[in-house]
Amino acid sequence: MKRILYFCLPALLFASSCVDSLDDYNINTKATNVAPGVTLVSSAERSLSNIITSSNVNNNPFRFYVQHWAATTYPDESQFVIDTRQVNRNFWEPLYRDVLRDLKEAKGTITADAFLDPKIKANQLASIEVLEVYAWSVLVNTFGDIPYSQALDINVILPKYDDDAAIYADLTTRLDKAIGMFDATASGLGSGDLIYGGNVGNWIRFANSLKLRLGMTLVDVEPAKAKTMVEAAARNVFTSNAQSAKIVYLATTPNNNPVHSDLVLSGRADYVGANTLIERLNTLKDPRIDEYFKEVEDDDDTNPTFFKGGTAGAPNSYSANSAPGSMLEDPTNPGMLLSYSEVEFLLAEAVERGFAVGGTAAAHYHAGITASILEWGGTEAEALAYIAQPTVNYLTATGNYKQKIGTQKWIALYNNPVEAWKEWRRLDAPNLVKPSLAISEIPLRLTYPTTEFNSNGENVKAASAAIGGNTVTAKLFWDKF
């Protein structure tokens, strides 16, 4: 953590070092109508999206963990090797340094602006709070206990690790406060907001959708609290794909989608689809397969092209298997933080658990599938035909509600690997088998970075003991089953 705290520079210095080429977003940091705090928010939004979206296995190996992708030449991360390339550190540090630090500096700058309209200021601070809650929840969901209450204090060199459940409790309180701060009659972050362009109404829906996500994450360990959270949030969550929380990237670097950099600009051929996902898509005749993956060419005239997945955890031939699809190669493809499709699946589960959120589990489940198909360029007709299949339709598909919802959510979260991994751990669906060459079971968390043991040893050792050991198989507090 000492390394992270060394990045705690004054706001102006930090802005100059962390905000790269934001001119492409039409943000003029010298203009009098754009506060420096908003520029820092822009930087944090882009960094957060990059972290969640990236396909670089040095910092985001989760497509391997949920068996959406398989490796070609370098299978270490698909075999759950974490320390070789310091995957844990590469995920940990940017969230603290490039997201949470920027947001804290932005909050201080905006708070200190005596000339900013109070309602606009409140909306800006509420938006920052929502982003902070999102980022902190990702850290907790990935590691368990983490430095939280002292983590961003420049005067604390060796911050303590806070209990993961206690952090979640505080995050839910902070999120409620943020929701109460919003005023839809006033403007917000303005054009510097890379998610909504300052649309406060959409920020309110994002905040409530995030509250829904957090509530359902707690459902197995704090069902009463989860019920209260979910029922309150459900009244004002996303109702269309247009409201999803996402960043639309630009065509040129450094503001392009990081997956485009990994798949196209790198000139590498490191990834193919995993047979676990591709076989499921083939079996279900899923219309998204054409966007998720590329077809493999075959000399057989009766079947000149087809979709084929590689073996999870093993080195695979790039040419003999289906590569990630062309939509992922688009530099402007959005980075999804929280989608309308995810919201509908959460509501379907909430209905099954007896929460008063309106509608039926089947209706929400089908809406989630439809939203995902449309999000990936499909049509309403394709969605209706897909849902009409007995193997897909909620009323006829096999399995309990966790298995049905979990499997379709796993498919829909294809390009949000961080959340796909979290939801697989929570719902235990679909049933994923550990790759035969893996060095461990499928990770349930990332281990703490070695740098933490080198610089903050006493505190990280205490945290490791508190969570049952610094292992990938230690369950987080919400992972009850």
QUILIN-V110691 format. One record per residue. SS is DSSP state (H for helix, E for strand, C for the rest). PHI is phi in whole degrees, 0 to 359 (none if undefined). Layout:
ss->SS phi->PHI
ss->SS phi->PHI
This chain:
ss->C phi->none
ss->H phi->302
ss->H phi->299
ss->H phi->294
ss->H phi->293
ss->C phi->291
ss->C phi->273
ss->C phi->279
ss->C phi->264
ss->C phi->304
ss->H phi->303
ss->H phi->293
ss->H phi->296
ss->H phi->294
ss->H phi->298
ss->H phi->291
ss->H phi->266
ss->H phi->252
ss->C phi->263
ss->C phi->251
ss->C phi->51
ss->H phi->280
ss->H phi->302
ss->H phi->295
ss->H phi->263
ss->C phi->59
ss->C phi->254
ss->C phi->258
ss->C phi->291
ss->C phi->267
ss->C phi->287
ss->C phi->288
ss->C phi->268
ss->C phi->238
ss->C phi->286
ss->H phi->304
ss->H phi->299
ss->H phi->293
ss->H phi->299
ss->H phi->294
ss->H phi->297
ss->H phi->303
ss->H phi->298
ss->H phi->294
ss->H phi->300
ss->H phi->295
ss->H phi->298
ss->H phi->298
ss->H phi->297
ss->H phi->299
ss->H phi->296
ss->H phi->289
ss->H phi->270
ss->C phi->313
ss->C phi->252
ss->C phi->288
ss->C phi->289
ss->C phi->290
ss->C phi->222
ss->C phi->216
ss->C phi->270
ss->H phi->286
ss->H phi->297
ss->H phi->288
ss->H phi->298
ss->C phi->265
ss->C phi->59
ss->C phi->277
ss->E phi->238
ss->E phi->230
ss->E phi->267
ss->C phi->254
ss->C phi->280
ss->C phi->243
ss->C phi->269
ss->C phi->309
ss->H phi->293
ss->H phi->286
ss->H phi->260
ss->C phi->73
ss->C phi->281
ss->C phi->254
ss->C phi->280
ss->C phi->304
ss->C phi->254
ss->C phi->53
ss->H phi->304
ss->H phi->298
ss->H phi->296
ss->H phi->289
ss->H phi->269
ss->H phi->293
ss->H phi->295
ss->H phi->298
ss->H phi->295
ss->H phi->288
ss->H phi->282
ss->H phi->263
ss->H phi->251
ss->H phi->292
ss->H phi->294
ss->H phi->300
ss->H phi->293
ss->H phi->295
ss->H phi->296
ss->H phi->297
ss->H phi->299
ss->H phi->295
ss->H phi->295
ss->H phi->292
ss->H phi->300
ss->H phi->280
ss->C phi->283
ss->C phi->286
ss->C phi->261
ss->C phi->277
ss->C phi->306
ss->H phi->303
ss->H phi->290
ss->H phi->295
ss->H phi->301
ss->H phi->298
ss->H phi->295
ss->H phi->294
ss->H phi->294
ss->H phi->294
ss->H phi->297
ss->H phi->299
ss->H phi->298
ss->H phi->298
ss->H phi->296
ss->H phi->296
ss->H phi->300
ss->H phi->301
ss->H phi->296
ss->H phi->298
ss->H phi->296
ss->H phi->296
ss->H phi->298
ss->H phi->297
ss->H phi->295
ss->H phi->265
ss->H phi->244
ss->C phi->97
ss->C phi->298
ss->E phi->215
ss->E phi->296
ss->C phi->226
ss->C phi->294
ss->C phi->250
ss->C phi->295
ss->C phi->253
ss->C phi->268
ss->C phi->297
ss->C phi->272
ss->C phi->249
ss->C phi->282
ss->C phi->240
ss->C phi->290
ss->C phi->288
ss->E phi->264
ss->E phi->267
ss->C phi->296
ss->H phi->298
ss->H phi->294
ss->H phi->293
ss->H phi->297
ss->H phi->301
ss->H phi->299
ss->H phi->291
ss->H phi->297
ss->H phi->294
ss->H phi->295
ss->H phi->297
ss->H phi->293
ss->H phi->299
ss->H phi->297
ss->H phi->297
ss->H phi->300
ss->H phi->289
ss->H phi->279
ss->C phi->294
ss->C phi->227
ss->C phi->292
ss->C phi->277
ss->C phi->246
ss->C phi->279
ss->C phi->232
ss->C phi->285
ss->H phi->74
ss->H phi->293
ss->H phi->287
ss->C phi->279
ss->C phi->280
ss->C phi->265
ss->C phi->235
ss->C phi->61
ss->C phi->88
ss->C phi->291
ss->H phi->291
ss->H phi->301
ss->H phi->289
ss->H phi->296
ss->H phi->296
ss->H phi->293
ss->H phi->299
ss->H phi->299
ss->H phi->290
ss->H phi->293
ss->H phi->293
ss->H phi->298
ss->H phi->300
ss->H phi->298
ss->H phi->296
ss->H phi->299
ss->H phi->289
ss->H phi->295
ss->C phi->273
ss->C phi->298
ss->C phi->276
ss->C phi->248
ss->C phi->223
ss->H phi->299
ss->H phi->293
ss->H phi->296
ss->H phi->301
ss->H phi->300
ss->H phi->298
ss->H phi->298
ss->H phi->294
ss->H phi->294
ss->H phi->289
ss->H phi->287
ss->H phi->300
ss->H phi->290
ss->H phi->214
ss->C phi->264
ss->C phi->301
ss->C phi->234
ss->C phi->200
ss->H phi->298
ss->H phi->296
ss->H phi->265
ss->C phi->305
ss->E phi->275
ss->E phi->207
ss->E phi->250
ss->C phi->270
ss->C phi->282
ss->C phi->257
ss->C phi->282
ss->C phi->241
ss->C phi->289
ss->C phi->268
ss->C phi->259
ss->C phi->274
ss->C phi->297
ss->H phi->297
ss->H phi->293
ss->H phi->300
ss->H phi->298
ss->H phi->288
ss->H phi->270
ss->H phi->249
ss->H phi->294
ss->C phi->290
ss->C phi->71
ss->C phi->261
ss->C phi->226
ss->C phi->269
ss->E phi->229
ss->E phi->225
ss->E phi->293
ss->E phi->278
ss->H phi->298
ss->H phi->304
ss->H phi->280
ss->H phi->296
ss->H phi->297
ss->H phi->294
ss->H phi->296
ss->H phi->297
ss->H phi->298
ss->H phi->274
ss->C phi->52
ss->C phi->284
ss->C phi->293
ss->C phi->285
ss->H phi->299
ss->H phi->293
ss->H phi->266
ss->H phi->291
ss->E phi->218
ss->C phi->262
ss->C phi->284
ss->E phi->261
ss->E phi->276
ss->C phi->228
ss->C phi->284
ss->C phi->286
ss->H phi->295
ss->H phi->284
ss->H phi->212
ss->C phi->295
ss->E phi->222
ss->E phi->198
ss->C phi->254
ss->C phi->218
ss->C phi->256
ss->E phi->274
ss->C phi->278
ss->C phi->298
ss->C phi->83
ss->C phi->235
ss->C phi->288
ss->C phi->231
ss->C phi->286
ss->C phi->290
ss->C phi->288
ss->C phi->271
ss->C phi->230
ss->C phi->282
ss->C phi->278
ss->E phi->306
ss->C phi->289
ss->H phi->294
ss->H phi->297
ss->H phi->287
ss->H phi->274
ss->C phi->285
ss->C phi->296
ss->C phi->263
ss->C phi->301
ss->C phi->296
ss->E phi->264
ss->E phi->269
ss->E phi->268
ss->E phi->202
ss->C phi->256
ss->H phi->299
ss->H phi->303
ss->H phi->300
ss->H phi->301
ss->H phi->295
ss->H phi->294
ss->H phi->296
ss->H phi->293
ss->H phi->300
ss->H phi->294
ss->H phi->300
ss->H phi->299
ss->H phi->298
ss->C phi->270
ss->C phi->87
ss->C phi->275
ss->C phi->273
ss->C phi->244
ss->C phi->85
ss->C phi->76
ss->C phi->248
ss->H phi->300
ss->H phi->297
ss->H phi->297
ss->H phi->292
ss->H phi->300
ss->H phi->294
ss->H phi->295
ss->H phi->296
ss->H phi->297
ss->H phi->300
ss->H phi->300
ss->H phi->294
ss->H phi->298
ss->H phi->294
ss->H phi->301
ss->C phi->264
ss->C phi->90
ss->C phi->279
ss->C phi->243
ss->H phi->300
ss->H phi->297
ss->H phi->296
ss->H phi->295
ss->H phi->297
ss->H phi->295
ss->H phi->294
ss->H phi->292
ss->H phi->291
ss->C phi->292
ss->C phi->301
ss->C phi->284
ss->C phi->248
ss->C phi->304
ss->C phi->299
ss->C phi->281
ss->C phi->234
ss->C phi->295
ss->C phi->281
ss->C phi->101
ss->C phi->279
ss->H phi->296
ss->H phi->295
ss->H phi->291
ss->H phi->292
ss->H phi->292
ss->H phi->298
ss->H phi->292
ss->H phi->290
ss->H phi->292
ss->H phi->302
ss->H phi->290
ss->H phi->291
ss->C phi->274
ss->C phi->307
ss->C phi->255
ss->C phi->231
ss->H phi->296
ss->H phi->296
ss->H phi->285
ss->H phi->300
ss->H phi->294
ss->H phi->297
ss->H phi->289
ss->H phi->296
ss->H phi->294
ss->H phi->284
ss->H phi->266
ss->C phi->56
ss->C phi->211
ss->C phi->286
ss->C phi->282
ss->C phi->259
ss->C phi->262
ss->C phi->302
ss->C phi->302
ss->C phi->295
ss->C phi->265
ss->C phi->291
ss->C phi->273
ss->C phi->207
ss->C phi->295
ss->C phi->301
ss->C phi->301
ss->C phi->260
ss->C phi->196
ss->C phi->270
ss->C phi->288
ss->C phi->291
ss->C phi->297
ss->H phi->301
ss->H phi->299
ss->H phi->291
ss->H phi->292
ss->H phi->283
ss->H phi->247
ss->C phi->224
ss->H phi->303
ss->H phi->298
ss->H phi->288
ss->H phi->288
ss->H phi->293
ss->H phi->295
ss->H phi->295
ss->H phi->300
ss->H phi->295
ss->H phi->294
ss->C phi->265
ss->C phi->94
ss->C phi->114
ss->C phi->277
ss->C phi->236
ss->C phi->284
ss->C phi->260
ss->C phi->288
ss->C phi->282
ss->C phi->285
ss->C phi->299
ss->C phi->273
ss->C phi->270
ss->C phi->281
ss->C phi->247
